[in-house]
């Protein structure tokens, strides 16, 4: 049996979770690879013990807790930097194109 035959439904659930959390990127496309990534990892950490409750081991539980800690730390840091750092926002305005055209 292949991986998808055994865990196809669980894989689909995890994919949907990542897509839903990463939808924040539709607000600013950079959020797909920053906030979306960080909070998706945290969401995986919450979802894995729920989805695989019947086969849960201490190693899986520890990894899930670490995923939540890492994802919240990364996503929180990026969110706070985005909100509070005026110099970061000014730098990002210069570095990342927002789709508008400026002609001189």
Residue pairs with C-beta under 8 A, 6 or more apart in sequence:
3 11
4 11
10 51
10 52
13 47
13 51
14 44
14 47
14 48
14 51
17 40
17 43
17 44
17 47
18 40
18 43
18 44
21 36
21 39
21 40
21 43
22 31
22 32
22 36
22 37
22 40
23 36
24 31
24 32
24 35
24 36
24 39
25 31
25 32
25 33
25 35
25 36
30 92
30 96
34 78
35 75
35 78
35 79
35 82
37 74
37 75
38 71
38 72
38 73
38 74
38 75
38 76
38 77
38 78
39 71
39 72
39 75
40 71
41 67
41 70
41 71
41 74
41 75
42 67
42 68
42 70
42 71
42 72
42 75
43 71
44 64
44 67
44 71
45 63
45 64
45 65
45 66
45 67
45 68
45 69
45 70
45 71
46 64
46 68
48 60
48 63
48 64
48 67
49 56
49 60
49 61
49 64
52 60
81 88
82 88
82 89
